[in-house]
Amino acid sequence: MNMLNKQTLTIATGLFLWLTAVHIGLAKKPAAGGANHMQRGIELAQQKHYDAAAGEFTKAIEANPKDPRGYANRGTAYRQAARTAVAAGDQEGASTRYQSAMADFAKYVELAPKDASAYLERGETEIELKQYDAALTDLNKALELRPDDLTAIKFRGFAELGLSQWDKAVADFTAFIQKKPDDLQSYDRRALALRGLKNYDAAIADYTFLLSKNPNDMEALTKRGYTYSLALQYEKAIPDYQAALKVNPQDNDTFQRLQYAQSMLAKKNASPPPAASPSPTPTPEKPSLIASINPLYAGIAIVALIIIAVIVRLVTRGKPEGTSSMIR
């Protein structure tokens, strides 16, 4: 579904951005030989000059190729550069940078196999590439090494969404919300998983919570309207769609969903057609006298007449004819 793809892209370009400084900060105390390049790379990344930052991290790696922090930082810079390319519509540039990021995170895992962050970094990138099975493996490994890592729990929820593992995603986002109840995006993602489970009431509750926090969240409004429609509650979906269209009248998708909800509600409320009156049963005609005579009886009567005629003939044979009483 196009809506789901758009939401996935929103996660990739929105949520992951705040982690950049954290991961680049791994190199706050750079190893000898590449200290200046590592520090300069961090500064450039913070200024969002990601390609230039990657170049500085490359020089730091050349100075100390066994330091996993150089690969971690360069991989993060490449990933940020890939997101920038995606936003600019440069798919080829994004693909190249994502491949470079994946190579760096693989090297990070190789050099620091007991570091949960290595698997977390690679798992995040795999989610952006929609490699959900691989991401799930890496995030499970990160949680094996660091069971209380909330970031890994949340990203695992994203991977589970991508794999349509709705019940597991609900569990992970719920666990995250319990620790960080103000993280609004987790409510949105949990609502999507609940919708996948057809638990529409719970999904609607999450969207309603989001709207209580931000009544101008048009995305939550249209999602709630869509969920109402899935629950066949068209009378509640319509006001949500109408409110969203007041803010953005050019939203064609919402307009079409509004039309659908209105047509379904009209059909739902339509009076049933009157029952057709039964057709009168025709009165059977009375049979004529001839038609009512049994053919067997008719045959017997004919035979009887023939017998009577024969008897009469035999009795009258040979009798003298009567003479006339006239005088001659």
Contacts in CASP RR format, 6 or more apart in sequence:
PFRMAT RR
TARGET T0000
AUTHOR 0000-0000-0000
METHOD contacts of the structure
MODEL  1
MNMLNKQTLTIATGLFLWLTAVHIGLAKKPAAGGANHMQRGIELAQQKHY
DAAAGEFTKAIEANPKDPRGYANRGTAYRQAARTAVAAGDQEGASTRYQS
AMADFAKYVELAPKDASAYLERGETEIELKQYDAALTDLNKALELRPDDL
TAIKFRGFAELGLSQWDKAVADFTAFIQKKPDDLQSYDRRALALRGLKNY
DAAIADYTFLLSKNPNDMEALTKRGYTYSLALQYEKAIPDYQAALKVNPQ
DNDTFQRLQYAQSMLAKKNASPPPAASPSPTPTPEKPSLIASINPLYAGI
AIVALIIIAVIVRLVTRGKPEGTSSMIR
3 253 0 8 1.000
4 192 0 8 1.000
7 192 0 8 1.000
8 130 0 8 1.000
8 162 0 8 1.000
9 86 0 8 1.000
11 127 0 8 1.000
11 158 0 8 1.000
11 185 0 8 1.000
11 189 0 8 1.000
12 83 0 8 1.000
12 86 0 8 1.000
12 127 0 8 1.000
12 128 0 8 1.000
13 83 0 8 1.000
13 86 0 8 1.000
13 87 0 8 1.000
15 185 0 8 1.000
16 79 0 8 1.000
16 83 0 8 1.000
16 124 0 8 1.000
16 128 0 8 1.000
17 80 0 8 1.000
17 83 0 8 1.000
19 124 0 8 1.000
19 151 0 8 1.000
20 45 0 8 1.000
20 76 0 8 1.000
20 80 0 8 1.000
21 46 0 8 1.000
23 72 0 8 1.000
23 73 0 8 1.000
23 76 0 8 1.000
23 117 0 8 1.000
23 121 0 8 1.000
24 41 0 8 1.000
24 42 0 8 1.000
24 45 0 8 1.000
24 46 0 8 1.000
24 53 0 8 1.000
24 73 0 8 1.000
24 76 0 8 1.000
24 77 0 8 1.000
25 42 0 8 1.000
25 73 0 8 1.000
26 69 0 8 1.000
26 72 0 8 1.000
26 73 0 8 1.000
26 117 0 8 1.000
27 38 0 8 1.000
27 39 0 8 1.000
27 42 0 8 1.000
27 60 0 8 1.000
27 69 0 8 1.000
27 70 0 8 1.000
27 72 0 8 1.000
27 73 0 8 1.000
28 42 0 8 1.000
30 38 0 8 1.000
30 39 0 8 1.000
30 60 0 8 1.000
30 67 0 8 1.000
30 69 0 8 1.000
31 38 0 8 1.000
31 64 0 8 1.000
31 67 0 8 1.000
31 69 0 8 1.000
32 64 0 8 1.000
33 60 0 8 1.000
33 63 0 8 1.000
33 64 0 8 1.000
34 59 0 8 1.000
34 60 0 8 1.000
34 63 0 8 1.000
34 64 0 8 1.000
35 60 0 8 1.000
37 56 0 8 1.000
37 57 0 8 1.000
37 59 0 8 1.000
37 60 0 8 1.000
37 63 0 8 1.000
38 56 0 8 1.000
38 57 0 8 1.000
38 60 0 8 1.000
38 69 0 8 1.000
38 70 0 8 1.000
38 73 0 8 1.000
40 56 0 8 1.000
41 52 0 8 1.000
41 53 0 8 1.000
41 55 0 8 1.000
41 56 0 8 1.000
41 57 0 8 1.000
41 60 0 8 1.000
41 73 0 8 1.000
41 77 0 8 1.000
42 53 0 8 1.000
42 73 0 8 1.000
44 50 0 8 1.000
44 52 0 8 1.000
44 53 0 8 1.000
44 56 0 8 1.000
45 53 0 8 1.000
45 73 0 8 1.000
45 76 0 8 1.000
45 77 0 8 1.000
45 80 0 8 1.000
48 80 0 8 1.000
48 84 0 8 1.000
50 77 0 8 1.000
50 78 0 8 1.000
50 80 0 8 1.000
50 81 0 8 1.000
50 84 0 8 1.000
51 77 0 8 1.000
51 81 0 8 1.000
53 73 0 8 1.000
53 74 0 8 1.000
53 77 0 8 1.000
54 74 0 8 1.000
54 75 0 8 1.000
54 77 0 8 1.000
54 78 0 8 1.000
54 81 0 8 1.000
54 100 0 8 1.000
55 74 0 8 1.000
57 70 0 8 1.000
57 73 0 8 1.000
57 74 0 8 1.000
57 75 0 8 1.000
57 77 0 8 1.000
58 74 0 8 1.000
60 67 0 8 1.000
60 70 0 8 1.000
60 73 0 8 1.000
61 67 0 8 1.000
61 70 0 8 1.000
61 71 0 8 1.000
61 74 0 8 1.000
64 70 0 8 1.000
66 111 0 8 1.000
67 111 0 8 1.000
68 107 0 8 1.000
68 108 0 8 1.000
68 111 0 8 1.000
68 112 0 8 1.000
68 115 0 8 1.000
68 118 0 8 1.000
71 104 0 8 1.000
71 105 0 8 1.000
71 107 0 8 1.000
71 108 0 8 1.000
71 111 0 8 1.000
72 104 0 8 1.000
72 105 0 8 1.000
72 108 0 8 1.000
72 117 0 8 1.000
72 118 0 8 1.000
72 121 0 8 1.000
74 100 0 8 1.000
74 104 0 8 1.000
75 100 0 8 1.000
75 101 0 8 1.000
75 104 0 8 1.000
75 105 0 8 1.000
75 108 0 8 1.000
75 121 0 8 1.000
76 101 0 8 1.000
76 121 0 8 1.000
78 97 0 8 1.000
78 98 0 8 1.000
78 100 0 8 1.000
78 101 0 8 1.000
78 104 0 8 1.000
79 97 0 8 1.000
79 98 0 8 1.000
79 101 0 8 1.000
79 124 0 8 1.000
79 125 0 8 1.000
79 128 0 8 1.000
81 97 0 8 1.000
82 93 0 8 1.000
82 94 0 8 1.000
82 95 0 8 1.000
82 97 0 8 1.000
82 98 0 8 1.000
82 101 0 8 1.000
82 128 0 8 1.000
83 94 0 8 1.000
83 128 0 8 1.000
85 91 0 8 1.000
85 93 0 8 1.000
85 94 0 8 1.000
85 97 0 8 1.000
86 94 0 8 1.000
98 125 0 8 1.000
98 128 0 8 1.000
98 129 0 8 1.000
101 125 0 8 1.000
102 122 0 8 1.000
102 125 0 8 1.000
102 126 0 8 1.000
102 129 0 8 1.000
105 118 0 8 1.000
105 121 0 8 1.000
105 122 0 8 1.000
105 123 0 8 1.000
105 125 0 8 1.000
106 122 0 8 1.000
108 115 0 8 1.000
108 118 0 8 1.000
108 121 0 8 1.000
108 122 0 8 1.000
109 118 0 8 1.000
109 119 0 8 1.000
109 122 0 8 1.000
112 118 0 8 1.000
114 145 0 8 1.000
115 145 0 8 1.000
116 141 0 8 1.000
116 142 0 8 1.000
116 143 0 8 1.000
116 145 0 8 1.000
116 146 0 8 1.000
116 149 0 8 1.000
116 152 0 8 1.000
117 142 0 8 1.000
119 138 0 8 1.000
119 139 0 8 1.000
119 141 0 8 1.000
119 142 0 8 1.000
119 145 0 8 1.000
120 138 0 8 1.000
120 139 0 8 1.000
120 142 0 8 1.000
120 149 0 8 1.000
120 151 0 8 1.000
120 152 0 8 1.000
120 155 0 8 1.000
122 138 0 8 1.000
123 134 0 8 1.000
123 135 0 8 1.000
123 138 0 8 1.000
123 139 0 8 1.000
123 142 0 8 1.000
123 155 0 8 1.000
123 159 0 8 1.000
124 135 0 8 1.000
124 155 0 8 1.000
126 132 0 8 1.000
126 134 0 8 1.000
126 135 0 8 1.000
126 138 0 8 1.000
126 159 0 8 1.000
127 135 0 8 1.000
127 155 0 8 1.000
127 158 0 8 1.000
127 159 0 8 1.000
130 162 0 8 1.000
132 159 0 8 1.000
132 160 0 8 1.000
132 162 0 8 1.000
132 163 0 8 1.000
133 163 0 8 1.000
135 155 0 8 1.000
135 158 0 8 1.000
135 159 0 8 1.000
136 156 0 8 1.000
136 159 0 8 1.000
136 160 0 8 1.000
136 163 0 8 1.000
139 152 0 8 1.000
139 155 0 8 1.000
139 156 0 8 1.000
139 159 0 8 1.000
140 156 0 8 1.000
142 149 0 8 1.000
142 152 0 8 1.000
143 149 0 8 1.000
143 152 0 8 1.000
143 153 0 8 1.000
143 156 0 8 1.000
146 152 0 8 1.000
150 176 0 8 1.000
150 179 0 8 1.000
150 180 0 8 1.000
153 172 0 8 1.000
153 175 0 8 1.000
153 176 0 8 1.000
154 172 0 8 1.000
154 173 0 8 1.000
154 176 0 8 1.000
154 183 0 8 1.000
154 186 0 8 1.000
156 172 0 8 1.000
157 168 0 8 1.000
157 169 0 8 1.000
157 172 0 8 1.000
157 173 0 8 1.000
157 189 0 8 1.000
158 189 0 8 1.000
160 166 0 8 1.000
160 168 0 8 1.000
160 169 0 8 1.000
160 172 0 8 1.000
160 193 0 8 1.000
161 169 0 8 1.000
161 189 0 8 1.000
161 192 0 8 1.000
161 193 0 8 1.000
164 196 0 8 1.000
166 193 0 8 1.000
166 194 0 8 1.000
166 196 0 8 1.000
166 197 0 8 1.000
167 193 0 8 1.000
167 197 0 8 1.000
169 189 0 8 1.000
169 190 0 8 1.000
169 192 0 8 1.000
169 193 0 8 1.000
170 190 0 8 1.000
170 193 0 8 1.000
170 194 0 8 1.000
170 197 0 8 1.000
173 186 0 8 1.000
173 187 0 8 1.000
173 189 0 8 1.000
173 190 0 8 1.000
173 193 0 8 1.000
174 190 0 8 1.000
176 183 0 8 1.000
176 186 0 8 1.000
177 183 0 8 1.000
177 186 0 8 1.000
177 187 0 8 1.000
177 190 0 8 1.000
180 186 0 8 1.000
184 210 0 8 1.000
184 213 0 8 1.000
184 214 0 8 1.000
187 206 0 8 1.000
187 207 0 8 1.000
187 209 0 8 1.000
187 210 0 8 1.000
188 206 0 8 1.000
188 207 0 8 1.000
188 210 0 8 1.000
188 219 0 8 1.000
188 220 0 8 1.000
188 223 0 8 1.000
190 206 0 8 1.000
191 202 0 8 1.000
191 203 0 8 1.000
191 204 0 8 1.000
191 206 0 8 1.000
191 207 0 8 1.000
191 210 0 8 1.000
191 223 0 8 1.000
191 227 0 8 1.000
192 203 0 8 1.000
194 200 0 8 1.000
194 202 0 8 1.000
194 203 0 8 1.000
194 206 0 8 1.000
195 203 0 8 1.000
195 227 0 8 1.000
195 230 0 8 1.000
198 230 0 8 1.000
200 227 0 8 1.000
200 228 0 8 1.000
200 230 0 8 1.000
200 231 0 8 1.000
201 231 0 8 1.000
203 227 0 8 1.000
204 224 0 8 1.000
204 227 0 8 1.000
204 228 0 8 1.000
204 231 0 8 1.000
207 220 0 8 1.000
207 221 0 8 1.000
207 223 0 8 1.000
207 224 0 8 1.000
207 227 0 8 1.000
208 224 0 8 1.000
210 217 0 8 1.000
210 220 0 8 1.000
211 217 0 8 1.000
211 220 0 8 1.000
211 221 0 8 1.000
211 224 0 8 1.000
214 220 0 8 1.000
216 247 0 8 1.000
218 244 0 8 1.000
218 247 0 8 1.000
218 248 0 8 1.000
221 240 0 8 1.000
221 243 0 8 1.000
221 244 0 8 1.000
222 240 0 8 1.000
222 241 0 8 1.000
222 244 0 8 1.000
222 251 0 8 1.000
222 253 0 8 1.000
222 254 0 8 1.000
222 257 0 8 1.000
224 240 0 8 1.000
225 236 0 8 1.000
225 237 0 8 1.000
225 240 0 8 1.000
225 241 0 8 1.000
225 257 0 8 1.000
225 261 0 8 1.000
226 237 0 8 1.000
226 257 0 8 1.000
228 234 0 8 1.000
228 236 0 8 1.000
228 237 0 8 1.000
228 240 0 8 1.000
228 261 0 8 1.000
229 237 0 8 1.000
229 257 0 8 1.000
229 260 0 8 1.000
229 261 0 8 1.000
229 264 0 8 1.000
232 264 0 8 1.000
232 268 0 8 1.000
234 261 0 8 1.000
234 262 0 8 1.000
234 264 0 8 1.000
234 265 0 8 1.000
234 268 0 8 1.000
235 265 0 8 1.000
237 257 0 8 1.000
237 261 0 8 1.000
238 258 0 8 1.000
238 261 0 8 1.000
238 262 0 8 1.000
238 265 0 8 1.000
241 254 0 8 1.000
241 255 0 8 1.000
241 257 0 8 1.000
241 258 0 8 1.000
241 261 0 8 1.000
242 258 0 8 1.000
244 251 0 8 1.000
244 254 0 8 1.000
245 251 0 8 1.000
245 254 0 8 1.000
245 255 0 8 1.000
245 258 0 8 1.000
248 254 0 8 1.000
END
